[in-house]
Amino acid sequence: MLKMTEVQNTEIIFAQKLSCNDNRVRDRALKKLEKWMGAKTAALNTFSYSEMIKIWKGLYYCMWMSDKPLVQEKLADSIAKLILCFGHLDASYLFLNCAFSTLTREWNGLDRLRVDKFMVLVRRLVRYSFVLMKKNNWDPKVVSSVTEVFNKSIASIDSKVYISVGIKFHFADIYCEELGKVAGGTIDHAVIQLCLEPFINILTKSSDMNYCKHVEQAIFEHLIDQSDVKELAKVTCEVPEDFDEELEDEDVEMGEDVDDEEEEFVDNSLIDKGVPLDPRAGNVGVVVPQLEVDFASLADHIFTVASKSNIRSVNRKLAYAIVKKLKATADELEGNVELELEQPKTKKVRTLPSVRQSVIRLRNFREKLRNMDDDDMEDFDDGDVQPEAKKAKKKRKDKDMKIEKKPLSLKKRKLAFKPKKKKVRSKRR
């Protein structure tokens, strides 16, 4: 009983220190928290949900109290890195679950001045979730467990759980970007398909169609846009005449053992390379590595999920439209469809008349107006009227000229020709 009280007091003390007004106290508390959680889980001790949610309450207000963009980004990075400090994976999953549970609960209470830094925190949490997968060599069990955490928290489709639209849309916007930064070309198609499972679930089972359409644009159309199809379509140069001969010579030099070689992934991820992962001031940009997606197998998987009997017709229609786009992309990449090369756009040069020509034209117009008679002016005015306005004017004129007189009914005619009775005044006596 004494140990239980001490553990509870420890978490409450950390929460108080992390939400302190003094930034030096907050920084020290964050460093001590990392060591304490790592030491506790290394001894095979576990955290309960209530204990971790108390810690995250302190981390939330630690982020709330931070000022200045660079300081906020550094703090968000330090908080998200805590997911890697645990001695076993169950504690990491619990930490991530409590993180998104806290953020989704408190998101509506954020004002416009603080929402940006919490969006940065969400981005860092997603990034280090993929780092956790990479640290475990993209083990399918670890990937499935992390995506299951996403399904239960930030990507939940349960109507009983309210999640703000802002954080859901932001999560979809950054997902593929962060996966590309962390993974690069080090993962195969099966792992990418596992990472996309939360959004396939949203696409086929969510009742919020605005959210489904946003997922279509932010996830699946983003994957199509970052593929080689868009890059090939941008090519506008002409193919040289001896291109086929050069290609045959290269094939002969490569030899016949090319097909027997196994496919090797090139690690072009940005993590731990000393390069910026986010754009900075001073023309510091970030090139997100390309994700090598098997569009044909992804389309077949979405089609299989959407074909089930419990899927609504609206979701099925949207899923089939995405399947059609993915299959078209796969055909273009395999060379089954000829690509239409984009022609270079030429800007139309607008030639304006000179001032002298405009003055001469205006003088001639004035002289023409002075020499006109009244009849000519009427014709001139009628010529300037738009066709629809002219028709309306003619219609009103004909209506005034030809007034239709409807015949009176028999009852009305009798009333019209009935003689009026004379009023007889009574004489007073």
Helices and strands as residue ranges (DSSP letters): H 2-18, H 23-42, H 49-65, H 69-80, G 81-84, H 89-106, G 107-109, H 115-135, H 140-152, H 165-183, H 189-195, H 197-205, H 209-215, I 216-220, H 221-225, H 228-233, H 243-254, H 295-306, H 313-334, H 355-370, H 374-384, H 387-401, H 410-417
